[in-house]
Amino acid sequence: MAIERIFPHNAPTPRGPYSPAVRAGDFIYVSGQGPIDPTTDKLISGDIQQQTRQVLANIKRILDAAGATMADVVKCSVFLKNAGDFKAMNEVYTEFFGTDRPARTTVACEFVSDMLVEIDCVAYQPK
């Protein structure tokens, strides 16, 4: 099994020594994505819904580059700066996943930046 590191041209530049995504066999592991505008490569301002929408759009771009879709996502981890943003984040999250709901863990945590949300995921897409 070959491991493929995926660096889409239309996704945000990694902020550290990691790959945006890694394909290992039939699984695609997408690194935690923040609300970074891939055009400017800067953190967007905005409320939890705007930031969640940007994060999930970034994940969608990365999955597209790997030949997968949001329907292929089997697991997400959501990290929120404020636990009180859970409901508003869920409203946007549902827009992207609809009835194709992956398994998920959501935790409140501190970030080293002004991000309100970060999400990573694992997708299953047999070659």
C-alpha positions, 0 to 999 in steps of 0.5 A: 500500500502506497501512502499519498500526501495530498497538497491541493492548489486551491486549499489553504497552505499548511501552518506547520509541518503537516500535509493537508491530507494523506491517502493510505489505502482506501482512507483519506485523512484530512488534517484539521482545517481552520477558517482560512481563506485559500485565496488570501491564505489568511484567517477570516473574521466572522462568527461561528457560522461563517468560520464553520462554513469556511472550514467545511468548504476547505475540507470539501476542496481537499476531498475533491482533490483526493477524489472523494466527497463529503458523503465519503466522510466517515468520522469528524472531530470538531474543536470549538473555542466556545462550547456555546457555539455548538448549536450554531456550528451544527446548523452549518455542519448539517448544510454540508453533510445533510443525511450523510452524517459521519461519526463525530466527536466535538470538544471545546478547547483553546486555540493559539489564534483567533479561530472559533472552530477547527475540523478534521476528518477521515473519508473512505473512498476505495480506489 
